[in-house]
Amino acid sequence: MRLLSVTGTRPQFVKAAPLHAELVKQVELVVADTGQHYDHELSRVFNEELGLGDPDVQLGVGSGSHAEMTAAMLVGIERTVLDVRPDAVLVYGDTNSTLAGALVAAKLGLPLAHVEAGLRSFDMRMPEEVNRVVCDRLSRLLFCPSEVAIANLAAEGITRGAELVGDVMVDLARLLGPLASERSPYPAALGLERGGYALATVHRQANTVQPALGRIVEGLERVAGPVVLPLHPRTREALSGAGLLARLERAVHVLPPLGYLDFTALLRAARVCLTDSGGAQKEAYLHSVPCVTMRETTEWIETVELGWNVLTADDPDAIEAAAAAPLRGPTHPDVYGDGHAASRMAKLVAEPAWRTG
């Protein structure tokens, strides 16, 4: 069986690392990188650190509007499928790369498998929510990270092909989390001690426009103690355009984008994580770090229900208060699996029944 795996962003490289290692034992794997994250620190460095190697196909789409990126990806992925002639397509998460891969598979009649299926924020204003809903509708094999994801699909009438496998990020966190803390120079390189700072990330499109961006900057300014912010290129550009970059740099430690190991080392040692990223919310939970999510909704509802995450939107007062008294739930169950999700997925992908049913 020949499988085309479509990736393109940092979270997808992270998810792909443990899964590709298992897939190559079961199938002939062809990897296509759309180039949605084209900055070195958001793409190639992850391939290097996580042992992914270079993709077989590099589409080099780069930046642009949602329409421009998705259109270019559709053309590139379709060309790749016609050239490679895979038996099935695999996509990850909720990005434009995922949407494009799913649409190409559907149009060309290829079975589709979706990693991280069943997540719902129930906010259709989010492009990510639209992408994941469409992708789940088109998928034959839906890899769900939690019971909540299974229930979300069932509520929409999707039960066939839905598999509770756990989350591949648990696999990676358990494997590389301790190694990250040993190898990375952070947080010591910043003169910071474990538990003595907050780690922040801001990149979601809705938070990189005014007035939300200015309100988040104000919130980060108010957080007590040092704040470390690895800055996404899109966010840096937005801050510069709004005249907020210098102000932010006076208030926090602004870093360039970081690879997986350095970011994980900073996260594991942080007092609290402030983010608008879906992946960082979950990674914070996996490393038992309290999280403040600067969004109105989350697809990782388990982290909120268990008392490890709080939603503040872009409210400076709420951000300040939540960071001052971060939540630590009374329990920390393994709601996202036991660290063996990748092997389960690879075995299911290799079975012919889901492709012919």
Disulfide bonds with the S-S distance in Angstrom:
none
